[in-house]
Amino acid sequence: MKILIIEDEILSQKELTFQLNALNISEIVHYISTVRESITWLTENSNKIDLIFMDIELSDGNCFEIFESVSINTPIIFLTAYSKHAIKAFKLNSIDYLLKPINPKELDFAINKFKTLTVGKINFNPDLYKEFYTKPKIEKAKRILIQTGDNFKYISLSEIAYFEANDKYTTVTTFKDQKHLVNDSLNNLEERLPQESFYRPNRKYIVNIKAIIKASKYFNSRLKLHIHPIPENEIIISRTNVKNFLTWMGN
């Protein structure tokens, strides 16, 4: 089985290669990390491979741009960090999808599914998926409504150091280390907050870039955030999100 891996994260490339080699059934023909290189290579070599592992978010765009430039009839297993509810349609035009970090049992299942299916022409329709990656424009917040006892008032984003999810409610901590309740979820806040200033390093926190003192290397290729005011819990960035976070920091 000849395999092409389209994945821009070196660690993810190595992890997938290791797991495929452990199955002892495949030959990695080539690695690609960009949309542009994928179009060039597939135009000339798509008949040389049996299966493609394709990450959705690449360094120069998302993978659906590839299908707008080249016709691909090779079976695909998508790689994604997106939650399952957002990608139900992938079942229609691909062998399977794998959530990162990749679980060896799920990889084995996907490979077996590929081997047992009678694979015909895929007829990939990129328009089917664009709705999942073209989010409606949401007006960005300039202030946040907070609750103090029975009273409500607003607080400017420039005063906020970070948001923290606590069971059924969200707490906002200001740079003066004052804490207030916010009647909104981190998911909704993430959509409304300006991305150039706020980042969600994990499921529990959203952090203002001005609150970040530094990010230090943590074991298992992760990062630890040091912020002020100091939160009750450590803020750890998973290794799969390290590149995204460092890119955001640099921009």
C-alpha positions as CSV (number, residue, x, y, z in Angstrom):
1,M,0.0,0.0,0.0
2,K,1.6,3.3,-1.2
3,I,0.7,6.3,1.0
4,L,1.0,10.0,0.6
5,I,1.0,12.1,3.8
6,I,-0.1,15.8,3.5
7,E,0.6,17.3,6.9
8,D,2.5,20.5,7.8
9,E,3.4,19.5,11.4
10,I,6.6,17.5,11.6
11,L,5.7,15.9,14.9
12,S,2.4,14.8,13.5
13,Q,4.1,13.4,10.4
14,K,6.5,11.4,12.6
15,E,3.7,10.2,14.8
16,L,1.6,9.0,11.9
17,T,4.6,7.4,10.2
18,F,5.5,5.5,13.4
19,Q,2.0,4.2,13.7
20,L,1.8,3.2,10.1
21,N,5.1,1.4,10.2
22,A,3.9,-0.5,13.3
23,L,1.1,-1.9,11.2
24,N,3.7,-3.1,8.7
25,I,1.4,-2.7,5.7
26,S,2.4,0.5,3.9
27,E,5.1,2.4,2.2
28,I,5.3,6.2,2.6
29,V,5.9,7.5,-0.9
30,H,6.0,11.2,-0.1
31,Y,5.4,14.0,2.5
32,I,3.9,17.3,1.7
33,S,3.2,20.3,4.0
34,T,1.6,22.9,1.8
35,V,-1.4,23.4,-0.5
36,R,0.8,24.7,-3.3
37,E,3.1,21.7,-3.2
38,S,0.1,19.3,-3.0
39,I,-1.3,20.7,-6.2
40,T,2.0,20.4,-8.0
41,W,2.8,16.9,-6.8
42,L,-0.7,15.4,-7.2
43,T,-1.0,16.8,-10.7
44,E,1.9,14.6,-11.8
45,N,1.8,11.7,-9.3
46,S,-1.7,10.9,-8.1
47,N,-1.7,7.6,-10.0
48,K,1.4,6.4,-8.0
49,I,-0.4,6.2,-4.6
50,D,-3.2,4.1,-3.1
51,L,-4.2,6.2,-0.1
52,I,-3.8,9.8,1.1
53,F,-3.7,11.0,4.7
54,M,-4.6,14.7,4.5
55,D,-4.5,17.3,7.2
56,I,-7.3,19.9,6.8
57,E,-5.4,23.0,8.0
58,L,-2.1,23.4,6.2
59,S,0.6,26.1,6.6
60,D,-0.7,28.1,3.5
61,G,-4.4,27.4,3.6
62,N,-6.9,24.5,4.0
63,C,-6.9,21.3,2.0
64,F,-10.1,22.1,0.1
65,E,-8.1,24.6,-2.0
66,I,-6.3,21.6,-3.4
67,F,-9.5,20.1,-4.9
68,E,-10.3,23.4,-6.6
69,S,-7.1,22.9,-8.7
70,V,-6.6,19.2,-9.2
71,S,-9.0,16.2,-9.5
72,I,-8.2,13.5,-7.0
73,N,-9.7,10.0,-7.3
74,T,-7.4,8.5,-4.6
75,P,-9.1,7.5,-1.3
76,I,-8.6,10.0,1.5
77,I,-8.4,9.7,5.3
78,F,-8.6,13.2,6.7
79,L,-6.7,14.4,9.8
80,T,-8.2,17.1,11.9
81,A,-8.3,18.7,15.3
82,Y,-11.9,19.7,14.8
83,S,-14.6,18.1,16.9
84,K,-16.7,15.4,15.4
85,H,-20.0,17.3,15.2
86,A,-18.4,19.7,12.7
87,I,-17.3,17.2,10.2
88,K,-20.1,14.7,9.7
89,A,-20.1,15.2,6.0
90,F,-16.6,13.8,5.6
91,K,-18.1,10.3,5.7
92,L,-19.7,11.0,2.4
93,N,-16.6,11.5,0.3
94,S,-13.7,10.0,2.3
95,I,-12.7,6.7,3.8
96,D,-12.6,8.1,7.3
97,Y,-11.3,11.0,9.4
98,L,-9.0,10.8,12.4
99,L,-9.0,13.3,15.2
100,K,-5.5,14.5,16.3
101,P,-3.6,13.3,18.3
102,I,-4.2,10.1,16.4
103,N,-5.4,7.0,18.4
104,P,-3.6,3.8,17.1
105,K,-6.9,1.8,17.4
106,E,-8.8,4.4,15.3
107,L,-6.0,4.4,12.7
108,D,-6.1,0.6,12.5
109,F,-9.9,0.7,12.0
110,A,-9.6,3.3,9.2
111,I,-6.9,1.2,7.4
112,N,-9.1,-1.9,7.7
113,K,-12.1,0.1,6.4
114,F,-10.0,1.2,3.4
115,K,-8.9,-2.4,2.7
116,T,-12.4,-3.8,2.9
117,L,-14.2,-1.2,0.8
118,T,-14.6,-1.4,-2.9
119,V,-13.1,2.0,-3.7
120,G,-14.5,3.7,-6.8
121,K,-14.2,7.2,-8.1
122,I,-14.5,9.7,-5.2
123,N,-16.1,12.6,-7.1
124,F,-15.0,15.0,-4.4
125,N,-17.2,18.0,-4.0
126,P,-15.4,20.8,-2.0
127,D,-18.6,22.9,-1.8
128,L,-20.0,20.2,0.5
129,Y,-17.5,21.1,3.1
130,K,-17.0,24.8,2.8
131,E,-19.9,25.5,5.2
132,F,-17.9,23.9,8.0
133,Y,-14.9,26.2,7.4
134,T,-16.6,29.4,6.4
135,K,-17.9,30.7,9.6
136,P,-20.5,33.5,9.5
137,K,-19.1,36.9,10.3
138,I,-19.7,37.6,14.0
139,E,-19.3,41.1,15.3
140,K,-16.4,41.3,17.7
141,A,-17.0,42.4,21.3
142,K,-15.6,45.6,22.6
143,R,-16.7,45.1,26.2
144,I,-18.1,42.2,28.3
145,L,-21.2,42.2,30.5
146,I,-20.3,41.0,34.1
147,Q,-22.4,40.3,37.1
148,T,-21.7,41.5,40.6
149,G,-24.3,40.2,43.0
150,D,-27.7,41.3,41.7
151,N,-26.1,44.0,39.6
152,F,-24.8,44.0,36.0
153,K,-22.2,46.3,34.4
154,Y,-19.8,46.2,31.5
155,I,-16.0,45.9,31.6
156,S,-13.6,46.9,28.8
157,L,-11.6,44.1,27.1
158,S,-8.4,46.0,27.8
159,E,-9.0,45.4,31.5
160,I,-9.4,41.6,31.2
161,A,-6.4,39.3,31.8
162,Y,-8.2,36.0,31.2
163,F,-11.4,34.1,31.2
164,E,-11.7,30.8,33.1
165,A,-14.4,28.1,32.8
166,N,-15.7,26.8,36.1
167,D,-18.4,24.1,36.0
168,K,-21.5,25.9,34.8
169,Y,-20.2,29.5,34.7
170,T,-17.3,31.6,33.5
171,T,-15.1,33.8,35.6
172,V,-13.3,36.8,34.2
173,T,-10.1,38.0,36.0
174,T,-8.9,41.6,35.4
175,F,-5.3,42.8,35.4
176,K,-6.1,44.2,39.0
177,D,-6.8,40.5,39.9
178,Q,-10.5,41.2,40.4
179,K,-12.9,38.4,39.6
180,H,-16.4,38.6,38.1
181,L,-19.0,36.2,36.8
182,V,-19.8,36.2,33.1
183,N,-23.1,34.8,31.8
184,D,-21.5,33.2,28.7
185,S,-19.6,30.1,27.7
186,L,-16.0,30.1,26.6
187,N,-17.1,28.8,23.2
188,N,-19.3,31.8,22.6
189,L,-16.7,34.2,24.0
190,E,-14.0,32.7,21.8
191,E,-16.1,33.6,18.8
192,R,-16.7,37.2,19.9
193,L,-13.3,38.1,21.2
194,P,-10.7,39.7,18.8
195,Q,-8.2,36.9,17.9
196,E,-5.3,39.3,17.7
197,S,-5.6,39.9,21.5
198,F,-7.1,36.8,22.9
199,Y,-6.1,33.1,22.6
200,R,-7.7,29.9,23.9
201,P,-4.7,27.7,25.0
202,N,-7.0,24.9,26.2
203,R,-10.6,24.2,27.1
204,K,-10.5,26.0,30.4
205,Y,-8.9,29.3,29.6
206,I,-9.0,32.3,27.2
207,V,-6.0,34.6,27.7
208,N,-5.2,38.2,26.8
209,I,-1.8,38.4,25.1
210,K,-0.9,41.3,27.5
211,A,-1.3,38.9,30.4
212,I,1.3,36.5,29.1
213,I,4.7,36.9,30.7
214,K,6.3,34.0,28.8
215,A,5.8,30.5,27.5
216,S,8.3,27.8,28.6
217,K,8.9,24.3,27.4
218,Y,7.1,21.6,29.3
219,F,7.6,17.9,29.2
220,N,6.2,15.8,26.4
221,S,6.7,18.6,23.8
222,R,4.1,20.9,25.4
223,L,4.3,24.5,26.6
224,K,3.5,26.1,29.9
225,L,2.0,29.6,30.0
226,H,3.2,32.0,32.7
227,I,0.6,34.8,33.1
228,H,-0.2,37.6,35.5
229,P,-2.3,37.6,37.6
230,I,-1.4,34.0,38.4
231,P,-4.3,31.6,37.9
232,E,-5.2,28.8,40.3
233,N,-4.4,26.1,37.7
234,E,-1.4,25.7,35.4
235,I,-2.1,26.6,31.8
236,I,-0.6,23.9,29.5
237,I,-0.7,24.0,25.7
238,S,-0.8,20.5,24.1
239,R,1.9,19.6,21.6
240,T,-0.6,19.6,18.8
241,N,-1.4,23.3,19.5
242,V,2.1,24.5,20.1
243,K,2.7,25.6,16.5
244,N,-0.6,27.4,16.3
245,F,0.0,29.2,19.6
246,L,3.6,30.3,18.6
247,T,2.3,31.6,15.3
248,W,-0.3,33.6,17.1
249,M,2.3,35.0,19.5
250,G,4.5,36.0,16.6
251,N,1.7,37.7,14.7
